Amino acid sequence: MTTEPNRELVRIRRRRAMMLQFIRDGHEGQMSRLDDFEIYALMQDMGTTMSRNQVMTMLQDLQTLGLVTFHSEWNEPNERYVAKEIMLTAAGTALVLRRKSNDDVLFD
């Protein structure tokens, strides 16, 4: 039986994989680079309930892991930092293309 902390870790790893796939899909479709609000909306569309702050935190985690890069800037009206021009790094691209799970990302 899976314990609750393990379930949460699995949920986080799956959400990371979803975000990476969204970024890759945008690149393959030759669309403009995503920002944190667009990823937030895509996550909502997939039935994943996350706040915009949670999305930003997860993007920061992915950046720390070396899987994405983005520009962060202060948004005065919302009084929060936002991520702009999100893109996969070479490591992030390789991970998504191979769809090979690791300790940080879980592809279904």
C-alpha distance (Angstrom), angle and dihedral (degrees) to the residues before:
residue distance angle dihedral
M1 . . .
T2 3.79 . .
T3 3.78 116.3 .
E4 3.80 121.2 -133.2
P5 3.86 96.0 -106.5
N6 3.81 88.9 52.1
R7 3.81 91.0 50.3
E8 3.79 90.4 51.5
L9 3.81 91.0 50.2
V10 3.81 90.5 50.5
R11 3.82 89.5 49.3
I12 3.81 91.3 51.0
R13 3.80 92.7 47.6
R14 3.83 91.0 50.1
R15 3.81 91.9 49.1
R16 3.79 90.3 51.5
A17 3.80 89.8 52.4
M18 3.81 90.9 49.8
M19 3.81 91.5 52.1
L20 3.78 92.1 48.9
Q21 3.80 90.6 49.5
F22 3.83 92.0 50.0
I23 3.79 90.4 52.4
R24 3.82 91.3 48.2
D25 3.82 92.6 46.8
G26 3.80 89.8 53.7
H27 3.78 90.8 51.1
E28 3.79 92.9 48.5
G29 3.80 89.9 48.9
Q30 3.81 90.3 51.7
M31 3.81 90.4 -122.6
S32 3.78 124.7 150.8
R33 3.78 116.4 -85.8
L34 3.78 116.2 -81.9
D35 3.77 127.3 -114.9
D36 3.80 128.0 -151.9
F37 3.82 93.4 -94.0
E38 3.80 92.2 55.3
I39 3.80 90.9 49.9
Y40 3.82 88.7 47.5
A41 3.83 89.6 53.7
L42 3.82 92.5 46.6
M43 3.80 91.1 50.6
Q44 3.81 89.6 50.7
D45 3.82 90.4 49.3
M46 3.81 88.7 54.7
G47 3.81 90.7 53.1
T48 3.79 95.4 -105.3
T49 3.78 110.5 136.7
M50 3.79 110.4 -147.1
S51 3.79 132.2 145.7
R52 3.79 119.4 -123.7
N53 3.80 88.3 -109.3
Q54 3.82 90.2 54.8
V55 3.80 89.9 50.3
M56 3.80 90.6 50.9
T57 3.80 91.3 48.4
M58 3.80 91.1 50.3
L59 3.81 90.8 49.1
Q60 3.81 89.0 51.2
D61 3.82 88.7 51.1
L62 3.81 90.4 51.0
Q63 3.79 89.3 49.3
T64 3.81 90.9 50.3
L65 3.81 88.9 50.4
G66 3.82 88.4 54.3
L67 3.81 94.9 -116.7
V68 3.83 100.9 112.7
T69 3.77 139.6 20.6
F70 3.79 129.3 -156.9
H71 3.77 143.1 158.1
S72 3.76 115.6 -106.3
E73 3.79 121.5 -153.4
W74 3.77 137.4 170.1
N75 3.80 115.3 -103.9
E76 3.80 106.8 -154.1
P77 3.84 99.1 -164.8
N78 3.82 92.3 51.7
E79 3.80 93.9 34.7
R80 3.78 93.0 -135.8
Y81 3.77 141.4 96.9
V82 3.80 116.4 -97.9
A83 3.79 131.1 -159.4
K84 3.80 117.1 -127.6
E85 3.80 132.7 -176.0
I86 3.79 95.3 15.4
M87 3.80 113.5 -167.3
L88 3.76 138.8 166.6
T89 3.77 121.0 -106.0
A90 3.80 119.6 -135.2
A91 3.82 88.5 -94.5
G92 3.81 91.1 50.0
T93 3.78 92.1 49.1
A94 3.80 92.3 49.3
L95 3.80 90.9 49.2
V96 3.82 93.4 50.8
L97 3.80 95.0 44.0
R98 3.78 92.6 50.2
R99 3.82 91.9 40.0
K100 3.77 86.6 -148.5
S101 3.79 113.6 155.3
N102 3.79 121.1 -136.8
D103 3.81 136.9 175.2
D104 3.82 91.1 -71.0
V105 3.82 105.0 36.5
L106 3.81 130.6 40.5
F107 3.80 121.1 -162.1
D108 3.80 115.8 -165.5
